[in-house]
Amino acid sequence: MLRYKGYTGRVEYDDESKLLHGEVLDLRDVVTFQGRSVTEIQTAFRDSVDDYLAFCKERGDEPDRPFSGKLMVRLSPELHRRVHVRARHEGKSLNQWISERLEMAS
């Protein structure tokens, strides 16, 4: 994984073309990059993020931003009750309890 200005890039190697291909993961738009070496792919990733931000500015669009840390989750009322009770039993807030479980799962 590559990181730049809060954005994350994923890179894969294509044996057929002998190129590294990447994609910026934090966006709804498709932003890709490629290179032949680690240095080239890192530079291409940063250039793609900068190009994306410049393109949005030029058009007057607000770019997709890296994640805020806020997540809306819809649960069944029964599951909501169970996790609330479990969090309270452990002396934690519901947000803290869910965050800890997601951290363990990732």
N, C-alpha and C positions, 0 to 999 in steps of 0.2 A: 504494500500500500504506500502511496505517495501522499504527502500533505503539503498544502500551500494555501495561504490566506484563508484557512479554515475549510478548504475543500479537500476531498479525498479522491485519489485516482487509483484505479485497479489496472494492473498490467498483466498481459499474457504473452507468451512467446508463440509465434506462428512458424513452425518448422519448415513449412512449404515455402514461405516467402523470406524466411530468415530475418524476420522483423519482430520487434516488440510492439504490440498494439495496446493502447490503453483507452480508458473511458473515465470521465469525471462522474462520480457516483451520486453526488449531492444535488443533482439538477433534474428538473423535469425535461429540459432540453437535452438533446444528444450532443455531447462535446467529446470528441475523440482526439487522439494524438498517437504518434508512432516514432520509433527511432531504431537504430541499429546497435546501440550500446546503452549501458546504464546512464551515462552522462547525457547522451542524446535524448533518452526517454524522459529524464528528469527535466531537462530544458524544455522539451516539447510540452510536457505537462504544465509547467509554469506559464509558458507562452500561450497555451490554450485557455487557461484560466484568465490570464490578462486580456486576451482577445475577446473572450466571452464578456467580461466586465466592460470593456471598451465598446463592444457592439451594443450592449444593453444601454449604456450611457448615450451613445450616438442616436439610438432610436427613442430615447426618453422612457425606456422600460426599466422597471425595477428588477434587478437580477435576483434569481433564486439565491437565498442566503443559506449558509450552513445551518444545521439544526439548532434550534433554540433550547432544547432540553424539555420542552413542553410536549406532552403526548396525550391525546384524547383516546381513551379506550372504552369501548362499549362492552358491557358484561350483562349477563342475565341477572335479574334481581337476586336469585338464589346464590350465584357465584359471588356477586358483590357482597352479600351478607356474610358468606363464609370467609372470604378473605379479610373483610373488615374485622370480624370476630377474631380471626387468627392473628392479625396485626395487633389488635388491642391486647390479646392474651400475651403476646411477646413484648408488650410495652412500646410499640412503635406506631408511627403514623402509617396510614394506608400507603401514602406515597413512598415513604422510606421502605416499607415492607416489599412493595412491588418492585421498587428500584433494586433492592438487594437480590430478589429472585431473578430479575432480568440479567443482572450482572453475573450471577452464578450460571445462568443458562447460556450466556454468550462467551 
